[in-house]
Amino acid sequence: MPEPTEIMFSYREVVELLIKKQDLHEGIWSLNVKFGMKATNIGTSPESNDNIPTAMVGVLQIGLHRGDKENNLSVDASKINPAATRSRRR
């Protein structure tokens, strides 16, 4: 069987993984993506005179943001990463 060359995740799966990585046990957490934008002029070739103003958007950071309700971008940490309970010795 060939090795996969691409593995994709849903937004919720990414949030679940980040919640577990940060060991969060409560609260509703949403995916947070910080973008940066730069502008330049781009043409089809250096010799041509067909430059057009162009915006380039890059992903600067990916993280979590605490929210108040679940949706397709958020997860309740208490459901997917419940706090461990200590068992009492008798």
N, C-alpha and C positions, 0 to 999 in steps of 0.2 A: 504494500500500500504506500503511495507516495506521501511524502511529508507535506503538511499544509504550508502554503506560501503566504497566506493572509488569515488572520484571526480577527474577527470584528466583534464589538460589544455594543449592546444597547446603552442608552443614557443611564437607565436604571442600574444596569450591571456595573457600569463605571462608578456610580454613586455608592452602590453596595460595597464594592472593593475598597473605595476610599474610606468609607465608614469603618470597615473592619481594620484597615491599615492604621487608622488613627485611634482605634479602640474606643469608638464612641458607642454609648449604650442608651442614649435617650435623645429625644428631639427629632424633628423632621429636617432633613438635610437635602439641599438641591444642588445640582451641578452648577458650577460657576466657571465661566470662561472669560478671561480678560484678553481683549484684542488690542492690537496696536495698528495704527494706520500711517502710511507714508505716501507721498504723492511724487510723481515724476512725469516726464514726457517720454513716451515710447513711440518709436516708428517701426516700420517693417524692415528697414535696413539702414545702416549708417549713411549710405549714399542718397537715400530718398529724402524728400522734404514733406513727409506725411505724418509728422509727430502728432500725437494726441495726448491730452492730459489723462493720466492714469493713476488710479488709487490701488495700492497694494495693502492687503490686510493680513496680518500675521497673528497667530495664536501665541500670546506671551505667557500665559499661565492657565492651568486647569486646577480647580479646587472645589471646595464645598462652601455653601452658604446656608445658614440656618433659616428656616422658613416656618410657616404656620399651618400649611396644609399640603397633603400629598397630591402629586400630579405625575405626568409622564417623565419629569426631570428630577423627582424627589423620592426619598425613601424615609420611612420611620425607623430610626436606628434601634428602637426597642424591639421591633419585630424581627429584624434580620441579624442583630448582634446583641441579644439580651445579656445583661450583666450576669456573671456566674454567681450562684448562691453558694455560700459556705455550708457544708454539711456539719452538723453538730455530732460530736462523739459522745457516746453514752457509756 
